[in-house]
């Protein structure tokens, strides 16, 4: 593990102790590190979309696939990758000690027949300054967005 990674792990550990103290003292702080983020990957062999949810700081994530907001009767705790055979709206909320830490985040998991299709590029767009996965970037199940953190795989 690199030195920078070790420092980040230690920083996260410290925050685990510090933030409850801030809560007890009534000190407000940004909860953006608890905001769920989603990444999508296409399993080319099964044509299923694999959705992964994570938060920067440790928290339990409850999610739904039916568009309802957690906590709801259809909410499930996130324990690992979600395999989707069809498009779905994922709504996710981080929880700690039974309390929501942020507002729900909504992610559109779009699965259609173009996902993972073979793409043949006849030229390289924009030279080498944009780092992508070539033509596959056009059909890889990832979208850009207007929120920080939801543009994985896209050059900016």
N, C-alpha and C positions, 0 to 999 in steps of 0.2 A: 504494500500500500504506500503510495507516494506521500511525501510530507504534507502537501496541500490537502490531500484527502484525509489524513490523520487529523489535521487541524479542524476540518469541517465536521468530522465525527465528534470530536471533543466539544466543539461549539454547540452542536445539536444537543449533546448530553447536558451541557451547562444550561441551555435554554429550558430543558425539561424540568430543572429545579427552579429556575428563575421566574418563569411565567406564572406558576401558581402563586408565587409571592406577589407579583405584580397584581394578579387578580385580587388577592386578599387585601392589598393596599389601595385598591381602586384605581390603579394606574392603567390607563388605556394604551394599547399598543396595536400595531397592525397584525391582523391575523392571516395575512396573505400566505404565509408559509404553511398554513394548514389547508389552503385551498386545493381541492382535488384537481389533478391534471390527468388527462387521458391520452394514451397513445394507441394507435391502431396498426395492426400488421395483418396482411393477408396470408393465410396458409395456402400456398399455391396448389398443394396436392388435394386438399379437401374443399377449397374455395370458400372456407369459413373465414370470417373476420375475427381476429383475436384482439380484444380490448383489454388494456391494462390501466388500472387506476392507481395513483399514488399521491402522497402528500410529501412536502419537503420535510416537515417535522412529523413525528410519530402521532398518529391518530387512527381510530377505527373509522372505516368508511362504510356507510350504508348506501346502497344504490337501488334503483328501480329500472326496469326496462319497458314499463308501460306508460311512461310519461308522468306518473304521479310523483309527488315530492316526498322523499324520506323525512321523517319516519312515516311509513304507511304500512298497511297490512301486506302489501306486495314487496316491501323492502327486504333486501338480503344483505348480510354483512359481506364485504369484499374479502375473499380469502385467496384469490389468485386469478389468473387470466379468465376472461369471460369469452366463450366461443359462441359466435353468432352465425346462424345460417340464413338470416334475413336482416334487413335494416331495422334499427331500433333507436329509440330516444333514451339515452342513459342520463338519469339524474342522480347526482351523488352529493352527499353531505358528510363532512368529517365530524366525528363525535369524540368526546373525551369525558369520561365519568358520566355518561348518559346525556350530556348536553351538546347541542350543535355548536360548532366553532365558527362556521361561516354560513352564508346563504347557500342554497343549492346551486350547483353548477350543472349546466345542461350540455350534453355532447351528442351530436348526431352521428350515429354509426350507419353509414350508407353502404349497402352491399348491392351491387348490380352486375350485370354480365360483363361490363367493361373492366371491372376490377381484376387486375392481374393479367389482362390480355397482353399479348405480345405487341410491342410498339417498335416500329422501325423508324429511326430518325435518319433523315437524309442530310442533315447538317447538325453542327453543334451550336445550339443557341447561346448567344452572349459570351462566347469564348470560354475561358477557364475560370472566370471570377465567380461563377455560381456553382456551388458544390451540391450536386444532387445525385440521384441514381440513374442518370440518363433518361431514356424514354419511360422506364418503369415509374419514374416520379409522377408521370401523368395519370397513372392508374393504380397507385400504391395504397389507396384508402386513407391518405392523409390530406387534410385541408389546411389552408392558411387560416388566419383569423385576425380579429381585432383585439384580442386579449393577450397579455403577456403570457408566454409559456405554452400556447397552443399552436405553435407553428413548426412542430418538429419535422425535420426533413426538408423544409423550404428554405431557400436562400433569401436573404434580405439585404 
